Every structure is written in C-alpha cells, then in structure tokens.
Amino acid sequence: MTQDFRDAVKVTDAEASFQERQLYQVQIAVKALIDFVVTSFEELGIEKLHELVDPSLDEVHEIILKLDTKAKQLGALDLQQILLTAQILIRDIQQKNPDLCSQSSKILKGAVIFK
C-alpha cells in the first residue's frame, strides 16, 4: 500500500515543544529505571538484588536524584512523586526490608508515567 503525501501540509503547533520533548525523555528514563528495579526485586528477591546492586545502589540513587531535579525544572509533580517512591524503594533495599520493598514495588508498578 503506497500513500501519496505530496499534498500533505504541516499543521501549526502539531510538533511537541522543546519542554515536552525533554519531559518525554525524563519519562522514558524514569520508566526504564523503575522497570529495572521493580523487575529485579520481584525476580531476584531482596537478598539477591542487594548483592547484585549493593555497590551501585548509591549510583542508582544519584540517577534518581538527577531525574528528580529535571522533573522539578519541568514542573512534573507526578514524576517527582514517582521518583520519591523510587528513592524510598532504594532505601528499603539498602535496609533489606522486604515488606516495605514489596509495598513500594507495587506502587511503582502501578504508577502512570505517561499521560
């Protein structure tokens, strides 16, 4: 099926703004980070996840903080709330608290990142 776009016209304001594109990039990064942490926790359990990322938990936390800073700059309060929950999950992993990890994991799994 071939389509002819010779008569196509670019609609004014149909393109995403620079800020919208930045927000989308932050949303993708948040989604990937949350998927990694939640899936790892669910599949490996708290002990194995802690062993796997123990020296890197601080790095994961730093990534979350950078994403949070960007979300604040973009005025994305919903993303900030999600990132706060992710920070809590990282802290709970560090403290090896499976009940709280499970709770945060469920919240993050159900979080709506893209609206």
Z-matrix of the N, CA and C atoms (Angstrom, degrees):
N
C 1 1.425
C 2 1.525 1 108.50
N 3 1.289 2 116.40 1 118.92
C 4 1.451 3 121.70 2 -179.26
C 5 1.522 4 108.94 3 -107.56
N 6 1.305 5 115.30 4 135.32
C 7 1.458 6 118.90 5 178.61
C 8 1.513 7 109.48 6 -113.94
N 9 1.301 8 115.46 7 144.63
C 10 1.455 9 121.64 8 -178.94
C 11 1.522 10 108.50 9 -104.02
N 12 1.323 11 115.77 10 116.86
C 13 1.464 12 120.59 11 -178.44
C 14 1.523 13 111.75 12 -109.29
N 15 1.311 14 117.60 13 19.68
C 16 1.464 15 119.82 14 -178.69
C 17 1.518 16 112.49 15 -62.73
N 18 1.317 17 116.93 16 -31.62
C 19 1.458 18 120.30 17 -178.27
C 20 1.530 19 112.59 18 -95.21
N 21 1.329 20 116.97 19 7.26
C 22 1.462 21 120.58 20 -178.59
C 23 1.524 22 110.23 21 -67.76
N 24 1.328 23 114.92 22 144.39
C 25 1.462 24 121.79 23 -179.51
C 26 1.523 25 108.02 24 -125.50
N 27 1.321 26 115.93 25 136.40
C 28 1.459 27 120.10 26 177.43
C 29 1.525 28 108.33 27 -74.72
N 30 1.321 29 115.53 28 126.17
C 31 1.453 30 121.41 29 -179.26
C 32 1.525 31 108.72 30 -80.77
N 33 1.315 32 116.02 31 132.51
C 34 1.457 33 120.81 32 178.83
C 35 1.526 34 109.57 33 -62.41
N 36 1.300 35 116.43 34 138.05
C 37 1.470 36 124.40 35 178.62
C 38 1.531 37 113.62 36 65.02
N 39 1.317 38 118.42 37 18.28
C 40 1.469 39 120.92 38 178.40
C 41 1.518 40 111.45 39 -83.63
N 42 1.307 41 117.27 40 -16.87
C 43 1.456 42 121.68 41 -178.26
C 44 1.525 43 110.14 42 -88.12
N 45 1.318 44 115.62 43 143.87
C 46 1.466 45 120.69 44 179.10
C 47 1.521 46 109.92 45 -67.09
N 48 1.323 47 115.29 46 144.18
C 49 1.458 48 119.95 47 177.84
C 50 1.528 49 109.33 48 -72.71
N 51 1.311 50 116.16 49 168.09
C 52 1.461 51 121.20 50 178.38
C 53 1.523 52 109.88 51 -60.19
N 54 1.338 53 116.87 52 -42.20
C 55 1.460 54 120.69 53 -179.70
C 56 1.527 55 110.83 54 -65.77
N 57 1.326 56 117.95 55 -38.77
C 58 1.462 57 121.08 56 177.76
C 59 1.523 58 110.97 57 -64.52
N 60 1.326 59 116.96 58 -38.79
C 61 1.468 60 120.09 59 178.04
C 62 1.522 61 110.47 60 -67.08
N 63 1.346 62 117.15 61 -40.12
C 64 1.464 63 120.25 62 177.42
C 65 1.523 64 110.53 63 -62.78
N 66 1.323 65 116.11 64 -44.48
C 67 1.462 66 120.59 65 179.42
C 68 1.520 67 110.39 66 -60.00
N 69 1.312 68 117.05 67 -42.15
C 70 1.457 69 121.24 68 179.05
C 71 1.531 70 110.82 69 -61.88
N 72 1.319 71 117.37 70 -40.97
C 73 1.465 72 121.10 71 178.50
C 74 1.523 73 110.76 72 -63.82
N 75 1.332 74 116.97 73 -40.73
C 76 1.467 75 120.70 74 177.75
C 77 1.525 76 109.49 75 -66.14
N 78 1.331 77 117.29 76 -40.91
C 79 1.459 78 120.84 77 178.97
C 80 1.529 79 110.86 78 -60.72
N 81 1.308 80 116.98 79 -42.55
C 82 1.469 81 120.79 80 178.85
C 83 1.525 82 110.54 81 -63.06
N 84 1.329 83 116.70 82 -42.86
C 85 1.465 84 120.48 83 179.41
C 86 1.527 85 110.71 84 -64.37
N 87 1.330 86 116.77 85 -42.68
C 88 1.466 87 120.78 86 179.10
C 89 1.530 88 109.78 87 -62.75
N 90 1.308 89 116.92 88 -44.99
C 91 1.473 90 121.72 89 179.80
C 92 1.531 91 110.93 90 -59.50
N 93 1.319 92 116.91 91 -46.11
C 94 1.463 93 120.76 92 -179.31
C 95 1.532 94 111.08 93 -63.87
N 96 1.312 95 116.52 94 -43.51
C 97 1.462 96 121.06 95 -179.89
C 98 1.522 97 111.16 96 -63.42
N 99 1.319 98 116.24 97 -46.47
C 100 1.463 99 120.53 98 -179.28
C 101 1.528 100 110.60 99 -65.17
N 102 1.318 101 116.76 100 -43.12
C 103 1.473 102 119.66 101 178.01
C 104 1.519 103 111.03 102 -58.80
N 105 1.325 104 116.81 103 -42.11
C 106 1.468 105 120.58 104 179.48
C 107 1.528 106 111.07 105 -61.89
N 108 1.325 107 116.32 106 -50.57
C 109 1.463 108 119.70 107 -175.10
C 110 1.526 109 111.21 108 -67.71
N 111 1.331 110 116.83 109 -46.48
C 112 1.462 111 120.26 110 -177.14
C 113 1.536 112 111.10 111 -66.10
N 114 1.315 113 116.79 112 -46.57
C 115 1.461 114 120.08 113 -179.64
C 116 1.525 115 110.78 114 -64.42
N 117 1.310 116 117.20 115 -41.81
C 118 1.463 117 120.45 116 178.20
C 119 1.523 118 111.16 117 -61.44
N 120 1.325 119 116.17 118 -44.07
C 121 1.466 120 120.63 119 179.21
C 122 1.526 121 110.44 120 -61.66
N 123 1.342 122 116.31 121 -46.93
C 124 1.460 123 120.04 122 -176.67
C 125 1.529 124 112.34 123 -67.46
N 126 1.324 125 116.71 124 -37.65
C 127 1.461 126 119.57 125 -176.22
C 128 1.531 127 113.21 126 -85.17
N 129 1.320 128 117.27 127 -33.57
C 130 1.461 129 120.11 128 -175.31
C 131 1.525 130 113.47 129 -99.02
N 132 1.310 131 116.48 130 -26.53
C 133 1.459 132 120.10 131 -172.71
C 134 1.520 133 109.21 132 85.26
N 135 1.307 134 114.95 133 167.68
C 136 1.466 135 119.77 134 -172.84
C 137 1.530 136 112.92 135 -67.63
N 138 1.319 137 117.68 136 -39.76
C 139 1.469 138 119.68 137 -177.46
C 140 1.527 139 111.71 138 -64.93
N 141 1.335 140 116.46 139 -49.55
C 142 1.476 141 120.19 140 -179.16
C 143 1.523 142 111.07 141 -66.81
N 144 1.334 143 116.80 142 -38.89
C 145 1.465 144 119.34 143 178.07
C 146 1.517 145 110.21 144 -63.45
N 147 1.310 146 116.35 145 -41.50
C 148 1.467 147 120.33 146 178.74
C 149 1.519 148 110.46 147 -62.10
N 150 1.329 149 117.18 148 -42.81
C 151 1.467 150 120.87 149 177.72
C 152 1.526 151 111.30 150 -64.05
N 153 1.331 152 115.49 151 -41.29
C 154 1.461 153 121.21 152 -176.89
C 155 1.522 154 112.31 153 -64.32
N 156 1.321 155 116.94 154 -43.68
C 157 1.466 156 119.88 155 -172.70
C 158 1.521 157 114.11 156 -114.73
N 159 1.327 158 117.81 157 8.00
C 160 1.465 159 119.76 158 -174.02
C 161 1.522 160 113.64 159 -48.52
N 162 1.328 161 120.35 160 -55.14
C 163 1.460 162 116.27 161 -179.83
C 164 1.522 163 111.96 162 -68.59
N 165 1.336 164 117.51 163 -18.22
C 166 1.447 165 121.31 164 -175.48
C 167 1.522 166 113.77 165 -98.70
N 168 1.322 167 118.57 166 -4.17
C 169 1.458 168 119.65 167 -179.72
C 170 1.522 169 111.33 168 -58.70
N 171 1.316 170 116.74 169 -37.67
C 172 1.461 171 119.81 170 177.34
C 173 1.525 172 110.82 171 -64.23
N 174 1.328 173 116.49 172 -36.62
C 175 1.461 174 120.26 173 177.63
C 176 1.524 175 110.92 174 -66.98
N 177 1.330 176 116.53 175 -41.13
C 178 1.462 177 120.55 176 177.27
C 179 1.528 178 109.22 177 -62.15
N 180 1.322 179 116.64 178 -41.97
C 181 1.461 180 121.02 179 178.35
C 182 1.533 181 110.63 180 -62.44
N 183 1.314 182 117.72 181 -40.86
C 184 1.469 183 121.37 182 177.66
C 185 1.530 184 111.29 183 -62.75
N 186 1.319 185 116.75 184 -39.65
C 187 1.467 186 120.51 185 177.52
C 188 1.526 187 109.62 186 -62.40
N 189 1.326 188 115.98 187 -43.80
C 190 1.465 189 120.55 188 178.61
C 191 1.524 190 110.16 189 -60.00
N 192 1.325 191 116.94 190 -43.59
C 193 1.469 192 120.51 191 -179.85
C 194 1.529 193 111.37 192 -63.63
N 195 1.331 194 117.52 193 -39.53
C 196 1.470 195 120.75 194 177.88
C 197 1.524 196 111.05 195 -65.49
N 198 1.333 197 116.05 196 -42.02
C 199 1.460 198 119.84 197 177.60
C 200 1.527 199 110.65 198 -65.10
N 201 1.320 200 116.62 199 -36.95
C 202 1.463 201 121.20 200 178.15
C 203 1.532 202 110.66 201 -64.29
N 204 1.316 203 116.94 202 -42.17
C 205 1.465 204 121.07 203 177.77
C 206 1.521 205 110.67 204 -60.17
N 207 1.319 206 116.06 205 -43.55
C 208 1.464 207 120.54 206 179.18
C 209 1.535 208 110.22 207 -66.62
N 210 1.321 209 117.24 208 -40.52
C 211 1.468 210 120.73 209 178.41
C 212 1.531 211 110.55 210 -62.34
N 213 1.342 212 116.92 211 -38.31
C 214 1.471 213 120.53 212 176.75
C 215 1.523 214 110.57 213 -63.89
N 216 1.328 215 116.52 214 -43.77
C 217 1.465 216 120.78 215 179.16
C 218 1.526 217 110.98 216 -60.12
N 219 1.319 218 116.83 217 -35.11
C 220 1.463 219 121.72 218 -177.77
C 221 1.530 220 112.50 219 -89.52
N 222 1.330 221 116.77 220 -2.59
C 223 1.455 222 121.04 221 179.14
C 224 1.521 223 113.78 222 69.48
N 225 1.321 224 117.06 223 30.31
C 226 1.462 225 122.26 224 -177.57
C 227 1.530 226 110.03 225 -95.07
N 228 1.329 227 116.20 226 82.52
C 229 1.462 228 121.10 227 -176.80
C 230 1.529 229 112.52 228 -63.27
N 231 1.332 230 116.60 229 -37.30
C 232 1.458 231 119.26 230 179.59
C 233 1.522 232 111.32 231 -63.30
N 234 1.330 233 117.11 232 -38.97
C 235 1.469 234 120.35 233 176.81
C 236 1.523 235 110.78 234 -67.68
N 237 1.322 236 117.01 235 -36.83
C 238 1.463 237 120.51 236 178.43
C 239 1.528 238 110.35 237 -61.92
N 240 1.332 239 117.22 238 -39.72
C 241 1.466 240 120.59 239 178.83
C 242 1.529 241 110.70 240 -65.54
N 243 1.322 242 115.88 241 -41.26
C 244 1.459 243 120.44 242 178.78
C 245 1.527 244 109.91 243 -63.87
N 246 1.313 245 116.66 244 -43.02
C 247 1.464 246 121.09 245 -179.50
C 248 1.528 247 111.24 246 -67.59
N 249 1.313 248 117.61 247 -33.03
C 250 1.469 249 120.47 248 175.47
C 251 1.528 250 109.91 249 -64.01
N 252 1.313 251 116.54 250 -42.46
C 253 1.465 252 120.45 251 176.93
C 254 1.527 253 110.33 252 -63.36
N 255 1.335 254 116.91 253 -38.42
C 256 1.470 255 120.49 254 177.05
C 257 1.528 256 110.53 255 -63.56
N 258 1.331 257 117.50 256 -38.62
C 259 1.468 258 120.63 257 176.95
C 260 1.526 259 110.37 258 -63.32
N 261 1.314 260 116.02 259 -40.29
C 262 1.468 261 120.59 260 178.49
C 263 1.525 262 110.01 261 -63.82
N 264 1.339 263 116.53 262 -41.83
C 265 1.469 264 119.95 263 178.54
C 266 1.528 265 110.87 264 -61.46
N 267 1.322 266 117.52 265 -43.40
C 268 1.473 267 120.52 266 179.05
C 269 1.528 268 110.05 267 -61.43
N 270 1.332 269 116.63 268 -43.23
C 271 1.469 270 119.90 269 178.41
C 272 1.528 271 110.93 270 -61.89
N 273 1.341 272 115.83 271 -41.71
C 274 1.463 273 119.57 272 179.70
C 275 1.524 274 112.03 273 -66.53
N 276 1.325 275 117.12 274 -33.84
C 277 1.468 276 120.78 275 175.54
C 278 1.526 277 109.20 276 -65.74
N 279 1.327 278 116.29 277 -43.21
C 280 1.463 279 119.96 278 179.40
C 281 1.529 280 111.08 279 -62.25
N 282 1.318 281 116.28 280 -35.39
C 283 1.465 282 120.86 281 -179.34
C 284 1.532 283 112.22 282 -88.14
N 285 1.341 284 115.71 283 0.18
C 286 1.468 285 122.41 284 179.45
C 287 1.528 286 112.29 285 52.74
N 288 1.329 287 114.71 286 51.40
C 289 1.453 288 121.18 287 178.81
C 290 1.529 289 108.99 288 -107.78
N 291 1.340 290 117.79 289 94.37
C 292 1.467 291 120.57 290 -173.50
C 293 1.522 292 114.44 291 -64.08
N 294 1.329 293 117.55 292 -34.71
C 295 1.467 294 119.58 293 -179.27
C 296 1.521 295 111.49 294 -65.07
N 297 1.317 296 116.40 295 -47.43
C 298 1.467 297 120.05 296 179.51
C 299 1.527 298 111.08 297 -69.04
N 300 1.328 299 117.37 298 -34.76
C 301 1.471 300 120.73 299 175.94
C 302 1.518 301 110.36 300 -61.36
N 303 1.301 302 115.62 301 -43.72
C 304 1.461 303 120.61 302 179.95
C 305 1.522 304 110.71 303 -62.67
N 306 1.316 305 116.28 304 -42.04
C 307 1.462 306 121.24 305 179.74
C 308 1.535 307 110.82 306 -63.82
N 309 1.318 308 117.30 307 -49.08
C 310 1.467 309 121.32 308 179.36
C 311 1.524 310 110.81 309 -64.10
N 312 1.315 311 116.15 310 -38.22
C 313 1.454 312 121.32 311 179.50
C 314 1.529 313 110.95 312 -61.42
N 315 1.321 314 117.00 313 -43.54
C 316 1.465 315 121.21 314 178.42
C 317 1.527 316 110.87 315 -63.22
N 318 1.310 317 116.44 316 -42.26
C 319 1.471 318 120.76 317 179.10
C 320 1.522 319 109.89 318 -61.82
N 321 1.332 320 116.37 319 -46.83
C 322 1.462 321 120.30 320 -178.59
C 323 1.526 322 111.94 321 -67.09
N 324 1.305 323 116.36 322 -35.71
C 325 1.457 324 120.19 323 -179.85
C 326 1.531 325 110.72 324 -63.71
N 327 1.308 326 116.68 325 -34.13
C 328 1.456 327 121.10 326 -179.38
C 329 1.520 328 114.08 327 -92.20
N 330 1.320 329 117.06 328 0.45
C 331 1.462 330 120.56 329 -176.65
C 332 1.541 331 110.99 330 -68.02
N 333 1.320 332 114.37 331 138.02
C 334 1.473 333 120.35 332 177.53
C 335 1.527 334 107.78 333 -95.78
N 336 1.316 335 115.21 334 108.21
C 337 1.458 336 120.11 335 -176.83
C 338 1.525 337 110.97 336 -91.29
N 339 1.313 338 116.71 337 -41.11
C 340 1.457 339 121.38 338 -179.13
C 341 1.523 340 109.08 339 -101.42
N 342 1.329 341 116.05 340 125.13
C 343 1.468 342 119.93 341 -179.95
C 344 1.493 343 110.31 342 -117.90
